[in-house]
Amino acid sequence: MIDFYRREGFREEVLVRAQSNPVVLKQTYLDLGRHFPQETLTILSAELEDALRHSSTRKHYKELAEILSNMKKIAGGEAVVQQLLSKW
């Protein structure tokens, strides 16, 4: 269904679904970041903070590092990443 929304340009619907579904967020955050940078960064920040509380494997930390790296590609992402890193 998400692919349909993306293909048809219903980005607001994708954003709504990404807010409540981490799988959708992981699949769409780079695209959403181009259209809704602040909203996407806010959602990602909350998800990352929660994920770090429950993370325990090297693989999981590597995935989180990749997301942080990609967040820098979103407008305003560099500052958000620096803020997150200073907390941790």
C-alpha positions in Angstrom: 0.0 0.0 0.0 2.9 2.4 0.8 4.3 1.9 -2.7 0.9 2.9 -4.1 0.8 6.1 -2.0 4.4 7.0 -3.0 3.8 6.3 -6.7 0.6 8.3 -6.7 2.2 11.2 -4.8 0.2 10.9 -1.6 3.2 11.9 0.5 1.1 13.2 3.4 -0.4 9.8 3.8 3.0 8.1 3.8 4.1 10.6 6.5 1.1 9.7 8.6 1.8 6.0 8.3 5.5 6.4 8.9 4.8 8.2 12.2 3.1 5.1 13.6 5.0 2.3 11.8 8.8 2.0 12.2 9.0 -0.3 9.1 7.3 2.3 6.9 9.6 4.9 8.4 12.7 2.9 7.6 11.5 2.4 4.0 10.6 6.0 3.3 12.5 8.4 5.5 14.9 9.6 2.8 12.0 10.4 0.4 10.0 11.9 3.2 13.0 14.0 4.2 13.0 15.7 0.8 9.4 16.8 1.2 8.9 17.1 5.0 12.4 17.6 6.5 11.4 18.8 9.9 8.7 16.3 10.5 10.9 13.5 9.3 13.8 14.5 11.5 11.5 14.7 14.5 10.1 11.3 13.9 13.5 9.8 13.3 15.0 11.4 16.4 12.3 9.9 18.6 12.7 6.5 17.0 16.5 6.6 17.3 16.3 7.5 21.0 13.9 4.7 21.7 16.0 2.3 19.6 19.2 3.1 21.5 17.5 2.3 24.8 16.7 -1.2 23.5 19.7 -1.8 21.3 22.2 -4.5 22.2 23.8 -6.0 19.1 26.5 -4.7 16.9 24.3 -5.1 13.8 21.6 -2.9 15.3 24.1 -0.2 16.3 25.4 -0.3 12.7 21.9 0.2 11.3 21.4 3.2 13.7 24.7 4.7 12.5 23.6 4.4 8.9 20.3 6.2 9.7 22.3 9.0 11.5 24.5 9.3 8.4 21.5 9.5 6.1 19.8 12.0 8.4 22.6 14.4 7.6 21.4 14.4 4.0 18.0 15.9 5.0 17.8 19.7 5.3 18.6 20.6 8.9 19.7 17.0 9.6 23.3 17.9 10.5 22.2 20.0 13.5 19.8 17.3 14.6 22.4 14.6 14.4 24.9 16.7 16.4 22.2 17.3 19.1 21.4 13.6 19.3 25.1 12.6 19.5 25.7 15.1 22.3 22.9 13.5 24.3 24.4 10.0 23.9 
